[in-house]
Amino acid sequence: MRLSKERIGHMAGVLVAHLRKEGQLEVQGPEKALVEVLDHAITDELMVEDRLNVEVRGLLKAYEAEIEKGHVDYQKMFVMIKQKLVRERGVIL
């Protein structure tokens, strides 16, 4: 994930405050709870690519011997598998 937890929390707080100020959001309960939920949602969304990268690395372990022998370029294979998974799953990165 490219953003720190503190930065995401700050963004969530600023977003909620801005939407309330503009009259586009009405909070019926503690604003802090909404900020925490938004923080969690942003974090989950940003971690999609991280989880995908971990999965691709796992799939590439099956080609470890070919990669070590130089028959397969790790980086090209990584990109190809990642693009395939993104297309299949309809993931937006």
NURO-147992 format. One record per residue: residue number from 1; chain; x, y, z of N, C-alpha, C, O in turn; residue in three letters. Coordinates in Angstrom, 1 decimal. Layout:
NURO-147992
SEMI  zadren  vodo     n.X     n.Y     n.Z    ca.X    ca.Y    ca.Z     c.X     c.Y     c.Z     o.X     o.Y     o.Z  mifi
SEMI     NUM     A       X       Y       Z       X       Y       Z       X       Y       Z       X       Y       Z   ALA
...
This chain:
NURO-147992
SEMI  zadren  vodo     n.X     n.Y     n.Z    ca.X    ca.Y    ca.Z     c.X     c.Y     c.Z     o.X     o.Y     o.Z  mifi
SEMI       1     A     0.9    -1.2     0.0     0.0     0.0     0.0     0.9     1.2     0.0     1.9     1.3     0.7   MET
SEMI       2     A     0.6     2.2    -0.8     1.4     3.3    -1.0     1.2     4.5     0.0     2.0     5.3     0.1   ARG
SEMI       3     A     0.1     4.4     0.7    -0.2     5.5     1.7    -0.1     4.9     3.1    -0.5     3.8     3.3   LEU
SEMI       4     A     0.3     5.8     4.0     0.4     5.3     5.4    -1.0     5.3     6.0    -1.9     6.0     5.5   SER
SEMI       5     A    -1.1     4.5     7.1    -2.4     4.5     7.8    -2.8     5.9     8.3    -4.0     6.2     8.3   LYS
SEMI       6     A    -1.8     6.6     8.7    -2.1     8.0     9.2    -2.6     8.9     8.1    -3.6     9.6     8.3   GLU
SEMI       7     A    -2.1     8.7     6.9    -2.5     9.5     5.8    -3.9     9.2     5.4    -4.7    10.0     5.1   ARG
SEMI       8     A    -4.2     7.9     5.4    -5.6     7.4     5.0    -6.6     7.9     6.0    -7.6     8.4     5.6   ILE
SEMI       9     A    -6.2     7.8     7.3    -7.1     8.3     8.3    -7.4     9.8     8.2    -8.5    10.3     8.4   GLY
SEMI      10     A    -6.3    10.6     7.9    -6.5    12.0     7.7    -7.4    12.3     6.5    -8.2    13.2     6.5   HIS
SEMI      11     A    -7.2    11.6     5.4    -8.0    11.8     4.2    -9.5    11.5     4.5   -10.3    12.2     4.1   MET
SEMI      12     A    -9.7    10.4     5.2   -11.1    10.1     5.6   -11.7    11.2     6.4   -12.9    11.6     6.2   ALA
SEMI      13     A   -11.0    11.7     7.4   -11.5    12.8     8.2   -11.8    14.1     7.4   -12.8    14.7     7.6   GLY
SEMI      14     A   -10.9    14.4     6.5   -11.0    15.6     5.7   -12.2    15.4     4.8   -13.0    16.4     4.6   VAL
SEMI      15     A   -12.4    14.2     4.2   -13.5    14.0     3.3   -14.8    14.1     4.0   -15.8    14.8     3.5   LEU
SEMI      16     A   -15.0    13.5     5.2   -16.2    13.6     5.9   -16.5    15.1     6.3   -17.6    15.5     6.2   VAL
SEMI      17     A   -15.5    15.8     6.8   -15.7    17.2     7.2   -16.1    18.0     6.0   -17.0    18.9     6.1   ALA
SEMI      18     A   -15.5    17.8     4.8   -15.8    18.6     3.6   -17.2    18.3     3.2   -18.0    19.2     2.8   HIS
SEMI      19     A   -17.6    17.0     3.1   -19.0    16.7     2.7   -20.0    17.3     3.6   -21.1    17.7     3.2   LEU
SEMI      20     A   -19.7    17.3     4.9   -20.7    17.8     5.9   -20.8    19.4     5.7   -21.9    19.9     5.7   ARG
SEMI      21     A   -19.6    20.0     5.5   -19.6    21.4     5.3   -20.4    21.9     4.1   -21.0    22.9     4.1   LYS
SEMI      22     A   -20.3    21.1     3.0   -21.0    21.4     1.8   -22.4    20.9     1.8   -23.2    21.2     0.8   GLU
SEMI      23     A   -22.9    20.3     2.9   -24.3    19.9     3.0   -24.6    18.7     2.2   -25.8    18.4     1.9   GLY
SEMI      24     A   -23.6    17.9     1.8   -23.8    16.7     1.0   -23.8    15.5     1.9   -24.0    14.4     1.4   GLN
SEMI      25     A   -23.6    15.6     3.2   -23.6    14.5     4.1   -24.2    14.9     5.4   -23.8    16.0     6.0   LEU
SEMI      26     A   -25.1    14.1     5.9   -25.7    14.3     7.3   -25.3    13.1     8.1   -25.7    12.0     7.8   GLU
SEMI      27     A   -24.6    13.4     9.2   -24.2    12.3    10.1   -25.1    12.2    11.2   -25.4    13.1    12.0   VAL
SEMI      28     A   -25.7    10.9    11.4   -26.6    10.7    12.6   -25.9     9.8    13.5   -26.2     8.6    13.6   GLN
SEMI      29     A   -25.0    10.3    14.3   -24.2     9.5    15.2   -22.8    10.1    15.3   -22.6    11.2    14.8   GLY
SEMI      30     A   -21.9     9.5    16.0   -20.6    10.0    16.1   -19.9    10.1    14.8   -19.8     9.1    14.1   PRO
SEMI      31     A   -19.4    11.3    14.4   -18.6    11.4    13.2   -17.4    10.5    13.1   -17.0    10.1    12.1   GLU
SEMI      32     A   -16.8    10.3    14.3   -15.6     9.5    14.4   -15.9     8.0    13.9   -15.0     7.5    13.2   LYS
SEMI      33     A   -17.1     7.5    14.1   -17.4     6.2    13.6   -17.5     6.2    12.1   -17.0     5.2    11.5   ALA
SEMI      34     A   -18.0     7.2    11.5   -18.1     7.3    10.1   -16.7     7.4     9.5   -16.3     6.7     8.5   LEU
SEMI      35     A   -15.8     8.2    10.1   -14.5     8.3     9.6   -13.7     7.0     9.7   -13.0     6.7     8.8   VAL
SEMI      36     A   -13.9     6.2    10.8   -13.3     4.9    10.9   -13.8     4.0     9.8   -13.0     3.2     9.3   GLU
SEMI      37     A   -15.1     4.0     9.5   -15.6     3.1     8.5   -15.0     3.5     7.1   -14.6     2.6     6.3   VAL
SEMI      38     A   -15.0     4.8     6.8   -14.4     5.2     5.6   -12.9     4.9     5.5   -12.4     4.5     4.4   LEU
SEMI      39     A   -12.2     5.1     6.6   -10.8     4.7     6.6   -10.6     3.3     6.3    -9.7     2.9     5.5   ASP
SEMI      40     A   -11.4     2.4     6.9   -11.3     1.0     6.6   -11.6     0.7     5.1   -11.0    -0.2     4.5   HIS
SEMI      41     A   -12.7     1.3     4.6   -13.0     1.1     3.2   -11.9     1.5     2.2   -11.6     0.8     1.3   ALA
SEMI      42     A   -11.3     2.7     2.5   -10.2     3.1     1.7    -9.0     2.2     1.8    -8.4     1.9     0.7   ILE
SEMI      43     A    -8.7     1.8     3.0    -7.6     0.8     3.2    -7.8    -0.5     2.4    -6.9    -0.9     1.7   THR
SEMI      44     A    -9.0    -1.0     2.5    -9.3    -2.3     1.8    -9.2    -2.1     0.3    -8.6    -3.0    -0.4   ASP
SEMI      45     A    -9.6    -1.0    -0.2    -9.6    -0.7    -1.7    -8.1    -0.6    -2.1    -7.7    -1.1    -3.2   GLU
SEMI      46     A    -7.3     0.1    -1.3    -5.9     0.3    -1.7    -5.1    -1.0    -1.6    -4.1    -1.2    -2.2   LEU
SEMI      47     A    -5.6    -2.0    -0.8    -4.8    -3.2    -0.6    -5.2    -4.3    -1.6    -4.6    -5.3    -1.7   MET
SEMI      48     A    -6.1    -4.0    -2.5    -6.5    -4.9    -3.6    -5.3    -5.2    -4.4    -5.0    -6.4    -4.7   VAL
SEMI      49     A    -4.5    -4.2    -4.8    -3.3    -4.5    -5.7    -2.3    -5.3    -4.9    -1.6    -6.1    -5.4   GLU
SEMI      50     A    -2.1    -4.9    -3.6    -1.1    -5.7    -2.8    -1.4    -7.1    -2.7    -0.6    -8.0    -2.9   ASP
SEMI      51     A    -2.7    -7.5    -2.5    -3.1    -8.9    -2.4    -3.0    -9.5    -3.7    -2.6   -10.7    -3.8   ARG
SEMI      52     A    -3.2    -8.8    -4.8    -3.1    -9.4    -6.2    -1.6    -9.7    -6.4    -1.3   -10.7    -7.0   LEU
SEMI      53     A    -0.7    -8.8    -6.0     0.7    -9.0    -6.2     1.2   -10.2    -5.5     2.0   -11.0    -6.0   ASN
SEMI      54     A     0.7   -10.4    -4.3     1.1   -11.6    -3.5     0.6   -12.9    -4.2     1.3   -13.9    -4.2   VAL
SEMI      55     A    -0.6   -12.8    -4.7    -1.1   -14.0    -5.4    -0.3   -14.3    -6.7     0.0   -15.5    -6.9   GLU
SEMI      56     A     0.1   -13.3    -7.4     0.9   -13.5    -8.6     2.2   -14.1    -8.2     2.7   -15.0    -8.9   VAL
SEMI      57     A     2.8   -13.6    -7.2     4.1   -14.2    -6.7     4.0   -15.7    -6.4     4.8   -16.5    -6.7   ARG
SEMI      58     A     2.9   -16.0    -5.8     2.6   -17.4    -5.4     2.4   -18.2    -6.7     3.0   -19.4    -6.7   GLY
SEMI      59     A     1.7   -17.7    -7.6     1.6   -18.5    -8.9     2.9   -18.6    -9.6     3.1   -19.7   -10.3   LEU
SEMI      60     A     3.8   -17.7    -9.5     5.1   -17.7   -10.2     6.0   -18.8    -9.6     7.0   -19.2   -10.2   LEU
SEMI      61     A     5.7   -19.2    -8.4     6.6   -20.2    -7.8     6.5   -21.5    -8.6     7.5   -22.3    -8.6   LYS
SEMI      62     A     5.4   -21.7    -9.3     5.4   -22.9   -10.2     6.3   -22.9   -11.3     6.7   -23.9   -11.9   ALA
SEMI      63     A     6.8   -21.7   -11.7     7.7   -21.5   -12.8     9.2   -21.2   -12.3    10.0   -20.8   -13.1   TYR
SEMI      64     A     9.4   -21.5   -11.0    10.7   -21.1   -10.4    11.9   -21.8   -11.1    12.9   -21.1   -11.4   GLU
SEMI      65     A    11.8   -23.0   -11.5    12.9   -23.7   -12.2    13.2   -23.1   -13.5    14.3   -22.8   -13.9   ALA
SEMI      66     A    12.1   -22.8   -14.3    12.3   -22.2   -15.6    12.9   -20.8   -15.5    13.7   -20.3   -16.3   GLU
SEMI      67     A    12.5   -20.0   -14.5    13.0   -18.7   -14.2    14.5   -18.7   -13.9    15.3   -18.0   -14.4   ILE
SEMI      68     A    14.8   -19.7   -13.0    16.3   -19.8   -12.6    17.1   -20.2   -13.8    18.3   -19.8   -13.9   GLU
SEMI      69     A    16.6   -21.0   -14.7    17.3   -21.5   -15.9    17.4   -20.4   -16.9    18.2   -20.5   -17.9   LYS
SEMI      70     A    16.6   -19.3   -16.8    16.6   -18.2   -17.7    15.7   -18.4   -18.9    15.7   -17.7   -19.9   GLY
SEMI      71     A    14.8   -19.5   -18.8    13.9   -19.7   -19.9    12.7   -18.8   -19.8    12.0   -18.6   -20.8   HIS
SEMI      72     A    12.4   -18.2   -18.6    11.3   -17.4   -18.4    11.7   -16.1   -17.7    12.5   -16.2   -16.7   VAL
SEMI      73     A    11.3   -14.9   -18.2    11.7   -13.7   -17.6    10.6   -13.4   -16.5     9.4   -13.3   -16.7   ASP
SEMI      74     A    11.1   -13.3   -15.2    10.2   -13.2   -14.1     9.3   -11.9   -14.2     8.1   -12.0   -14.0   TYR
SEMI      75     A     9.9   -10.8   -14.6     9.2    -9.6   -14.6     8.1    -9.6   -15.7     7.0    -9.2   -15.5   GLN
SEMI      76     A     8.4   -10.1   -16.9     7.4   -10.2   -18.0     6.3   -11.1   -17.6     5.1   -10.9   -17.8   LYS
SEMI      77     A     6.7   -12.3   -17.0     5.7   -13.2   -16.5     4.8   -12.6   -15.4     3.6   -12.9   -15.4   MET
SEMI      78     A     5.4   -11.9   -14.5     4.6   -11.3   -13.4     3.6   -10.3   -14.0     2.4   -10.4   -13.7   PHE
SEMI      79     A     4.0    -9.5   -15.0     3.1    -8.5   -15.6     2.0    -9.2   -16.3     0.8    -8.8   -16.3   VAL
SEMI      80     A     2.3   -10.3   -17.1     1.3   -11.0   -17.9     0.3   -11.7   -17.0    -0.9   -11.6   -17.3   MET
SEMI      81     A     0.7   -12.3   -15.9    -0.2   -13.0   -15.0    -1.1   -12.0   -14.3    -2.3   -12.2   -14.2   ILE
SEMI      82     A    -0.5   -10.9   -13.9    -1.2    -9.8   -13.2    -2.3    -9.2   -14.1    -3.4    -9.0   -13.7   LYS
SEMI      83     A    -1.9    -8.9   -15.3    -2.9    -8.4   -16.3    -4.0    -9.4   -16.6    -5.2    -9.0   -16.7   GLN
SEMI      84     A    -3.7   -10.6   -16.6    -4.7   -11.7   -16.9    -5.7   -11.7   -15.7    -6.9   -11.8   -15.9   LYS
SEMI      85     A    -5.2   -11.7   -14.5    -6.1   -11.7   -13.3    -6.9   -10.5   -13.2    -8.1   -10.6   -12.8   LEU
SEMI      86     A    -6.3    -9.3   -13.5    -7.1    -8.1   -13.5    -8.2    -8.1   -14.5    -9.4    -7.7   -14.2   VAL
SEMI      87     A    -8.0    -8.6   -15.7    -9.0    -8.7   -16.7   -10.1    -9.7   -16.3   -11.3    -9.4   -16.4   ARG
SEMI      88     A    -9.7   -10.9   -15.8   -10.7   -11.9   -15.4   -11.6   -11.5   -14.3   -12.7   -11.8   -14.2   GLU
SEMI      89     A   -11.0   -10.7   -13.3   -11.7   -10.3   -12.1   -12.4    -9.0   -12.3   -13.2    -8.6   -11.4   ARG
SEMI      90     A   -12.1    -8.2   -13.3   -12.6    -6.9   -13.5   -12.1    -5.9   -12.4   -12.8    -5.0   -12.0   GLY
SEMI      91     A   -10.9    -6.1   -12.0   -10.3    -5.3   -10.9    -9.9    -4.0   -11.6    -9.3    -3.9   -12.7   VAL
SEMI      92     A   -10.1    -2.9   -10.9    -9.6    -1.6   -11.3    -8.5    -1.2   -10.4    -8.6    -1.1    -9.2   ILE
SEMI      93     A    -7.3    -1.0   -11.0    -6.1    -0.6   -10.2    -5.8     0.9   -10.4    -4.8     1.4    -9.8   LEU
